[in-house]
Amino acid sequence: MAELTIDAVVFDVLGTLVDEPAGLREGIGALTPSPALDAPGTERLLLLWQQHIEREQRRVVDGDRPYLPSDALDREAAEVVARAAGARDPGAVAAPDAVETLARAARRLPPWPDTVAGLARLAGHFPLIGLSNASRTALLELNAHAGLRWHQALSAEDARTYKPDPAVYRLAVTVAGLPPERLLMVAAHAWDLRGAQALGLRTAYVARPVGDPPTASDRFDLYAEDLADLAGQLGVS
C-alpha cells in the first residue's frame, strides 16, 4: 500500500456509524397493527423503504427528479411502507400521524457498539467530518440520538444532491481546506468510497452487517473490521 498521510477523516453516517435497518425495523414494528408482523414481513417492508430511498436519490443524482431533502424522501418511503403494512386496498391512504411517526424513525437510529468510543478515540488525533445524505435537520437528530462526536457535520442538502455525486464529497474538501488526498473517507458502502475516490479522497472500508462490501476490482487504501481496527491502522492509540 502507498504511504497514507491523512490530515482529516470524513465519515459516512447511515449504515457506517448507525444501524439504519435496526432503527427502521423498530419504527415498522410500532406502525403495524396487531398481530405484529413476523420477521419476513418486517424485512419485506424494510426492503420497500430501502428500494424507494435508493431509487429516488438516484433519480435526483441523474437529474430525473428535482432535489428534495431526505426528510421528504423518508416521508414518501413511510407512506409506501404504511400502505403496504396496514391496508388491504393498495390504493388506501395511511393515517398521516402513522406516516409521520414512521418517517421520524429514520432519525432515531442506534449507533454500532464501537461507534461512540471509536469516534472519541479518533477525534483526539484528527478533525472529524460527518458527511451524510441525511438532511441538516435529520443529521442533527441522528447525531444527538446516537451520541456521535464531530468537529463538523455536513449534509448533502448543502449540495442539493446526493452521494455519490462529486458535489457532496467536495463539501468536505472545501470545509477541510485540504487537498482531497489528505482526507480519508470512511464508509461501509463500497459505492460511497468509489464516489469519494473519484474526487481524489483516500478511502477506508469498514465492515458492517448492512454495508455494501467491496468487489474484487475495488482498491481502497484501508480495510477495517471496525473503528477500533481503523484507529489502530491509523496509528491512534
C-alpha positions as CSV (number, residue, x, y, z in Angstrom):
1,M,0.0,0.0,0.0
2,A,1.2,3.5,-0.8
3,E,2.1,5.8,2.1
4,L,-1.0,7.2,3.7
5,T,-0.7,10.7,5.1
6,I,-4.0,11.9,6.4
7,D,-5.0,15.3,8.0
8,A,-8.7,14.8,8.4
9,V,-11.2,11.9,8.5
10,V,-14.6,12.0,6.8
11,F,-17.3,9.6,7.9
12,D,-20.4,8.4,6.2
13,V,-23.1,8.1,8.8
14,L,-26.1,5.9,7.7
15,G,-25.0,2.3,7.9
16,T,-21.4,3.1,8.8
17,L,-21.9,4.7,12.2
18,V,-25.5,3.9,12.9
19,D,-27.5,0.7,12.3
20,E,-30.1,2.1,9.9
21,P,-32.1,-1.2,9.4
22,A,-32.4,-1.7,13.1
23,G,-34.0,1.7,13.7
24,L,-36.3,1.3,10.8
25,R,-37.4,-2.2,11.9
26,E,-38.3,-0.7,15.2
27,G,-40.4,2.0,13.5
28,I,-42.1,-0.5,11.3
29,G,-42.9,-2.7,14.3
30,A,-44.6,0.3,16.1
31,L,-46.6,1.1,13.0
32,T,-48.1,-2.3,12.1
33,P,-51.5,-3.3,13.6
34,S,-51.8,-6.2,16.0
35,P,-50.9,-9.0,15.5
36,A,-47.4,-7.9,14.9
37,L,-45.6,-8.8,11.6
38,D,-43.4,-11.8,11.5
39,A,-39.8,-11.3,10.7
40,P,-40.2,-12.0,6.9
41,G,-43.0,-9.4,6.8
42,T,-40.9,-6.8,8.6
43,E,-38.0,-7.5,6.2
44,R,-40.3,-7.1,3.2
45,L,-41.4,-3.7,4.4
46,L,-37.8,-2.7,5.2
47,L,-36.8,-3.6,1.7
48,L,-39.7,-1.5,0.3
49,W,-38.3,1.5,2.3
50,Q,-34.7,0.9,1.1
51,Q,-35.7,0.5,-2.5
52,H,-37.7,3.7,-2.5
53,I,-34.9,5.8,-1.0
54,E,-32.2,4.3,-3.2
55,R,-34.3,4.8,-6.4
56,E,-35.4,8.3,-5.7
57,Q,-31.9,9.5,-4.6
58,R,-30.5,8.0,-7.8
59,R,-33.2,9.9,-9.8
60,V,-32.1,13.1,-8.2
61,V,-28.4,12.4,-8.9
62,D,-29.3,11.6,-12.5
63,G,-31.3,14.7,-13.0
64,D,-34.6,12.9,-13.4
65,R,-36.1,14.5,-10.4
66,P,-35.7,17.9,-8.7
67,Y,-33.8,17.8,-5.4
68,L,-35.8,17.1,-2.3
69,P,-34.2,16.7,1.1
70,S,-34.0,13.4,2.8
71,D,-36.9,14.3,5.1
72,A,-39.3,14.4,2.1
73,L,-38.0,11.1,0.7
74,D,-38.3,9.5,4.1
75,R,-41.9,10.6,4.3
76,E,-42.6,9.1,0.8
77,A,-41.0,5.8,1.9
78,A,-43.0,5.8,5.1
79,E,-46.2,6.3,3.1
80,V,-45.3,3.3,0.9
81,V,-44.5,1.1,3.9
82,A,-47.5,2.2,5.9
83,R,-49.8,1.5,3.0
84,A,-48.3,-1.9,2.5
85,A,-48.4,-2.7,6.2
86,G,-51.9,-1.7,7.1
87,A,-54.1,-1.5,4.1
88,R,-55.6,-4.4,2.2
89,D,-56.6,-2.0,-0.6
90,P,-53.4,-1.0,-2.4
91,G,-54.9,2.4,-3.1
92,A,-55.7,3.2,0.6
93,V,-54.0,6.1,2.2
94,A,-52.3,5.6,5.5
95,A,-53.1,7.8,8.5
96,P,-50.9,10.9,8.5
97,D,-49.8,10.5,12.1
98,A,-48.7,6.9,11.4
99,V,-46.7,8.0,8.4
100,E,-45.1,10.9,10.2
101,T,-44.1,8.7,13.1
102,L,-42.5,6.1,10.8
103,A,-40.7,8.8,8.9
104,R,-39.2,10.1,12.0
105,A,-37.9,6.7,12.9
106,A,-35.2,7.3,10.2
107,R,-33.7,9.9,12.6
108,R,-33.6,7.6,15.7
109,L,-31.0,5.1,14.7
110,P,-28.8,3.2,17.2
111,P,-25.0,3.5,16.9
112,W,-23.0,0.4,16.3
113,P,-21.3,-0.8,19.5
114,D,-17.9,0.5,18.6
115,T,-19.1,3.9,17.1
116,V,-19.1,6.2,20.1
117,A,-15.8,5.1,21.5
118,G,-14.2,4.9,18.1
119,L,-15.1,8.4,17.2
120,A,-13.9,9.7,20.5
121,R,-10.6,7.9,20.1
122,L,-10.1,9.3,16.6
123,A,-11.3,12.8,17.5
124,G,-8.2,13.3,19.7
125,H,-5.9,12.9,16.7
126,F,-7.8,14.1,13.6
127,P,-10.5,16.6,12.7
128,L,-13.6,14.5,12.1
129,I,-16.2,15.4,9.5
130,G,-19.5,13.7,9.1
131,L,-20.8,13.6,5.5
132,S,-24.3,12.3,5.1
133,N,-27.1,12.1,2.6
134,A,-29.4,12.9,5.6
135,S,-30.8,16.5,5.6
136,R,-29.5,19.1,8.0
137,T,-32.4,18.6,10.4
138,A,-32.2,14.8,10.2
139,L,-28.5,14.8,10.7
140,L,-28.8,17.0,13.8
141,E,-31.3,14.5,15.3
142,L,-29.3,11.5,14.2
143,N,-26.2,12.9,15.8
144,A,-28.0,13.7,19.1
145,H,-29.8,10.4,19.3
146,A,-26.7,8.2,18.6
147,G,-24.2,10.4,20.6
148,L,-22.0,11.0,17.6
149,R,-19.0,13.3,18.1
150,W,-17.9,15.6,15.3
151,H,-15.9,18.7,14.6
152,Q,-18.1,19.4,11.7
153,A,-21.2,17.6,10.3
154,L,-22.1,18.2,6.6
155,S,-25.3,17.4,4.9
156,A,-25.8,16.6,1.2
157,E,-28.6,19.1,1.4
158,D,-25.9,21.8,1.1
159,A,-25.0,20.5,-2.4
160,R,-28.7,19.8,-3.3
161,T,-27.9,16.4,-4.5
162,Y,-26.9,13.0,-3.0
163,K,-23.9,10.9,-2.8
164,P,-22.2,9.6,-4.9
165,D,-22.5,12.9,-6.8
166,P,-19.0,14.5,-6.6
167,A,-20.5,17.8,-5.3
168,V,-21.3,16.1,-2.0
169,Y,-17.7,15.0,-1.4
170,R,-16.5,18.4,-2.5
171,L,-18.3,19.9,0.6
172,A,-15.9,18.0,2.9
173,V,-12.8,19.1,0.8
174,T,-13.9,22.7,0.9
175,V,-14.6,22.7,4.6
176,A,-11.3,21.0,5.4
177,G,-9.3,23.4,3.3
178,L,-7.1,20.5,2.3
179,P,-6.2,18.7,-0.9
180,P,-8.5,15.7,-1.4
181,E,-5.7,13.2,-1.0
182,R,-5.2,14.4,2.6
183,L,-8.7,13.4,3.5
184,L,-9.7,9.8,4.4
185,M,-13.3,8.9,3.5
186,V,-14.6,6.1,5.8
187,A,-17.7,4.1,4.8
188,A,-19.3,0.7,5.0
189,H,-20.5,1.1,1.4
190,A,-18.2,0.5,-1.5
191,W,-20.3,2.6,-3.8
192,D,-19.7,5.6,-1.4
193,L,-16.0,5.0,-1.3
194,R,-15.9,4.8,-5.1
195,G,-17.5,8.2,-5.3
196,A,-15.0,9.7,-2.9
197,Q,-12.1,8.0,-4.7
198,A,-13.2,9.6,-8.0
199,L,-12.7,13.0,-6.4
200,G,-9.2,12.1,-5.1
201,L,-10.0,11.3,-1.5
202,R,-8.3,8.4,0.2
203,T,-10.6,5.6,1.3
204,A,-11.2,3.2,4.2
205,Y,-13.8,0.4,4.1
206,V,-15.3,-0.5,7.5
207,A,-17.2,-3.8,7.5
208,R,-20.8,-3.7,8.8
209,P,-23.5,-6.3,8.5
210,V,-25.7,-3.9,6.5
211,G,-23.0,-2.4,4.2
212,D,-22.1,-2.7,0.6
213,P,-19.0,-4.8,0.5
214,P,-16.1,-4.2,-1.9
215,T,-15.9,-6.2,-5.1
216,A,-12.7,-7.9,-6.4
217,S,-11.9,-4.9,-8.5
218,D,-12.1,-2.3,-5.7
219,R,-8.8,-0.9,-4.4
220,F,-9.3,1.0,-1.2
221,D,-6.5,2.3,1.0
222,L,-7.6,0.6,4.2
223,Y,-9.9,-2.3,5.1
224,A,-11.0,-2.4,8.8
225,E,-13.1,-4.7,10.9
226,D,-14.5,-1.8,13.0
227,L,-13.5,1.6,14.2
228,A,-11.0,0.3,16.7
229,D,-9.2,-1.6,14.0
230,L,-9.3,1.6,11.8
231,A,-7.8,3.7,14.6
232,G,-5.0,1.1,15.1
233,Q,-4.2,1.2,11.4
234,L,-4.0,5.0,11.5
235,G,-1.6,4.8,14.4
236,V,-4.1,6.1,17.0
237,S,-3.5,4.5,20.4
